[in-house]
């Protein structure tokens, strides 16, 4: 089971990442293009091949998963745990919380 973290913990993780950290955005492409957390990669949870694409990732590195407001990232983190990922944290506040706090973004 993944742990849900807040904006403060998320920023600390991004600012001082553990080796191999993957910041995983599970929103849709248009959401991702509108702005994202620094260094994020995107795999849309609604894509038909989502589980296949997630399964192809390195299970030995840490992951920070987020979406718009926490619903999709919670589902993604749950799926990741079910298929063998052991170090997954879920930024529960998501993009809306991050942007509201005016934290650093990439566009």
NORDASUL-V258255 format. One record per helix or strand of 3 or more residues. SS is the DSSP state (helix for helix, strand for strand). FROM is the first residue (numbers start at 0). LEN is the number of residues. If there is no record, write none. Layout:
{{SS | FROM | LEN} {SS | FROM | LEN}}
This chain:
{{strand | 2 | 3} {helix | 6 | 9} {strand | 21 | 4} {helix | 28 | 5} {helix | 49 | 6} {strand | 62 | 4} {helix | 70 | 12} {strand | 87 | 4} {helix | 93 | 7}}
